[in-house]
Amino acid sequence: MEFFSMEFLTALMAIVMIDLVLAGDNAIVIGLAARNLPKNQQKKVILWGTAGAIIIRSLATIIVVWLLKIPGLLLVGGALLIWIAIKLLAEEKGHDVKAGDNFWAAIRTIIIADALMGLDNVLAVAGAAHGSFVLVVLGLLISVPIVVWGSTLILKWVDRFPIIITVGAAILGWTASKMIVSEPFLKEYFANPVIKYGFELLIVAAVVFIGRAIKNKQQKANGTA
């Protein structure tokens, strides 16, 4: 993939959107984990906790990029990403995170919670990067300020413009479909551009339709409960 080519810029834009949609909740976790500490310690905990979380996420993303080169794993990764995209639309995410009682406990909480919540982010960024470690690094550099400073802004945007979640889920679905059509043993079935792009559009449409249908059904059930 050539630098600053249309493919490169499109992949980078997808990674930025993925980070915006998926990193917001991780940012909230960081804030909640440090909420019981004195004000003078909160900034240090957030910085050190975020640093540890980013290091772990960096290693995990690089490992996943390498693993996706193993035959069959692009298909598996794409299927998982479709599930993640549907969940993003269908579920209301809570932030019931235990606050750390001391400096190191808060840092530990941040690192563990981010590692668990960041699995979707790692898989999505690795898939969107198409094996480019440069894109992985750029994606991580973009996610750092989002995780540390962007939580409040992201939540305000999402509350004001719910379409952001739908767009994010669609991008995840598109990333998943590109992973599947790139699977070596499936490439011959997608040699025809019409079939290839038709499949990608079908996956995006299915993710949005199924995710919204599940969410609507849950809202109706809660309304009649």
Legacy VTK file of the C-alpha trace (Angstrom):
# vtk DataFile Version 3.0
C-alpha trace
ASCII
DATASET POLYDATA
POINTS 225 float
0.000 0.000 0.000
1.562 3.288 -1.137
1.756 6.228 1.248
-0.960 8.866 0.739
-2.608 6.819 -1.998
-6.423 6.766 -2.030
-6.346 3.263 -0.489
-3.998 4.455 2.285
-6.072 7.573 3.061
-9.341 5.613 2.994
-7.925 3.038 5.431
-6.621 5.820 7.702
-10.030 7.536 7.712
-11.667 4.214 8.624
-9.213 3.754 11.516
-9.880 7.294 12.778
-13.647 6.662 12.745
-13.176 3.290 14.449
-11.132 4.982 17.179
-13.737 7.721 17.611
-16.562 5.214 17.976
-14.825 2.502 20.001
-12.326 4.437 22.142
-14.864 6.707 23.828
-16.037 4.099 26.324
-12.435 3.259 27.187
-11.890 6.911 28.017
-14.877 6.860 30.375
-13.461 3.761 32.089
-10.216 5.626 32.730
-12.064 8.562 34.268
-14.268 6.364 36.465
-11.346 4.282 37.712
-9.615 7.400 39.041
-12.676 9.169 40.440
-12.073 8.299 44.128
-8.505 9.596 44.211
-7.424 13.101 45.270
-7.428 15.637 42.441
-3.625 15.938 42.504
-3.302 12.172 41.821
-6.029 11.795 39.202
-4.025 13.281 36.313
-1.003 11.089 37.131
-3.172 7.962 37.317
-4.845 8.791 34.001
-1.490 9.396 32.287
0.237 6.275 33.677
-2.838 4.083 33.265
-3.308 5.252 29.695
0.392 4.710 28.923
0.182 1.107 30.175
-3.055 0.503 28.276
-1.624 1.933 25.034
1.523 -0.225 25.306
-0.568 -3.366 25.751
-2.917 -2.338 22.942
0.031 -1.589 20.629
1.517 -5.037 21.180
-1.884 -6.692 20.817
-2.642 -4.867 17.544
0.730 -5.761 16.020
0.220 -9.418 17.042
-3.283 -9.431 15.524
-1.976 -7.899 12.252
0.557 -10.732 12.083
-2.032 -13.384 12.992
-4.407 -12.177 10.265
-1.822 -13.333 7.713
-2.486 -16.950 8.755
-4.889 -18.627 6.273
-8.478 -18.635 7.491
-8.068 -15.993 10.207
-9.178 -13.113 7.978
-12.504 -14.922 7.600
-12.738 -15.564 11.363
-11.704 -11.982 12.163
-14.232 -10.598 9.691
-17.019 -12.681 11.230
-16.075 -11.480 14.731
-16.014 -7.885 13.540
-19.520 -8.260 12.082
-20.691 -9.448 15.514
-18.927 -6.485 17.185
-20.554 -4.042 14.740
-24.035 -5.442 15.430
-23.406 -5.289 19.189
-22.301 -1.664 18.881
-25.695 -0.771 17.416
-27.821 -3.134 19.498
-26.472 -2.670 23.012
-26.491 0.205 25.442
-23.048 0.315 26.979
-22.813 0.821 30.733
-19.885 2.172 32.661
-20.163 0.363 35.978
-16.462 0.380 36.794
-15.047 0.011 40.284
-12.973 3.018 41.253
-9.475 2.355 42.550
-8.915 3.149 46.224
-5.264 3.999 45.758
-2.831 5.107 43.055
-1.643 1.669 41.902
-5.074 0.029 42.239
-6.543 2.690 39.938
-3.757 2.188 37.371
-4.300 -1.595 37.488
-8.061 -1.115 36.988
-7.470 1.154 33.980
-5.034 -1.251 32.298
-7.183 -4.369 32.861
-10.462 -2.681 31.885
-8.945 -1.110 28.770
-7.380 -4.421 27.730
-10.738 -6.194 28.018
-12.761 -3.417 26.389
-10.110 -2.728 23.760
-10.336 -6.123 22.048
-12.893 -4.800 19.568
-10.706 -1.769 18.867
-7.605 -3.911 18.318
-9.364 -6.248 15.887
-11.034 -3.394 14.002
-7.843 -1.342 13.614
-5.831 -4.420 12.612
-8.442 -5.312 9.987
-8.678 -1.771 8.615
-4.862 -1.490 8.410
-4.662 -4.321 5.808
-1.311 -5.502 7.168
0.291 -2.031 7.193
2.214 -1.433 10.429
2.445 2.274 9.515
-1.353 2.494 9.581
-1.407 0.600 12.897
1.019 3.107 14.424
-0.926 6.080 13.027
-4.155 4.577 14.340
-2.671 4.180 17.820
-1.239 7.713 17.784
-4.694 8.991 16.925
-6.350 6.905 19.654
-4.090 8.233 22.451
-5.527 11.777 22.605
-9.013 10.347 22.056
-8.664 8.009 25.042
-7.092 10.637 27.308
-8.957 13.821 26.420
-11.816 13.002 24.092
-14.338 11.109 26.221
-16.598 14.022 27.166
-16.610 15.449 23.644
-17.310 12.038 22.089
-20.211 11.375 24.459
-21.717 14.802 23.691
-21.429 14.143 19.964
-22.983 10.679 20.279
-25.843 11.986 22.449
-26.511 14.858 20.054
-25.932 12.925 16.833
-26.828 9.209 17.375
-26.157 8.653 13.658
-22.439 8.567 14.608
-22.924 5.093 16.126
-24.728 3.892 13.002
-21.956 5.256 10.765
-19.339 3.638 13.013
-21.109 0.277 12.891
-21.368 0.558 9.092
-17.622 1.222 8.852
-16.939 -1.811 11.054
-19.187 -3.889 8.794
-17.351 -2.571 5.729
-13.984 -3.382 7.330
-15.224 -6.886 8.160
-16.425 -7.452 4.584
-13.056 -6.334 3.171
-11.298 -8.768 5.509
-13.526 -11.622 4.294
-13.097 -10.863 0.562
-9.324 -10.605 1.131
-9.158 -14.139 2.549
-6.810 -15.993 0.134
-8.915 -19.138 -0.296
-12.046 -17.035 -0.971
-10.489 -14.562 -3.419
-11.476 -16.549 -6.500
-15.149 -16.228 -5.507
-14.828 -12.438 -5.360
-12.770 -11.973 -8.544
-15.774 -10.323 -10.185
-15.929 -6.683 -8.950
-19.742 -6.712 -9.019
-19.845 -9.727 -6.684
-17.095 -8.293 -4.475
-18.611 -4.831 -3.975
-22.120 -6.262 -3.857
-21.060 -8.550 -0.995
-19.461 -5.629 0.852
-22.620 -3.526 0.506
-24.745 -6.501 1.608
-22.675 -6.942 4.795
-22.874 -3.219 5.644
-26.653 -3.202 5.067
-27.115 -6.401 7.093
-25.105 -5.023 10.045
-27.143 -1.804 10.173
-30.492 -3.564 9.657
-29.902 -6.369 12.186
-28.328 -4.066 14.784
-31.178 -1.540 14.612
-33.814 -4.301 14.573
-32.388 -5.852 17.752
-32.170 -2.435 19.433
-35.774 -1.574 18.496
-36.973 -4.924 19.795
-35.136 -4.375 23.101
-36.571 -0.861 23.443
-40.113 -2.164 22.840
-39.574 -4.945 25.405
-38.298 -2.460 27.987
-41.194 -0.140 27.254
-43.775 -2.850 27.881
-41.974 -4.316 30.914
LINES 1 226
225 0 1 2 3 4 5 6 7 8 9 10 11 12 13 14 15 16 17 18 19 20 21 22 23 24 25 26 27 28 29 30 31 32 33 34 35 36 37 38 39 40 41 42 43 44 45 46 47 48 49 50 51 52 53 54 55 56 57 58 59 60 61 62 63 64 65 66 67 68 69 70 71 72 73 74 75 76 77 78 79 80 81 82 83 84 85 86 87 88 89 90 91 92 93 94 95 96 97 98 99 100 101 102 103 104 105 106 107 108 109 110 111 112 113 114 115 116 117 118 119 120 121 122 123 124 125 126 127 128 129 130 131 132 133 134 135 136 137 138 139 140 141 142 143 144 145 146 147 148 149 150 151 152 153 154 155 156 157 158 159 160 161 162 163 164 165 166 167 168 169 170 171 172 173 174 175 176 177 178 179 180 181 182 183 184 185 186 187 188 189 190 191 192 193 194 195 196 197 198 199 200 201 202 203 204 205 206 207 208 209 210 211 212 213 214 215 216 217 218 219 220 221 222 223 224
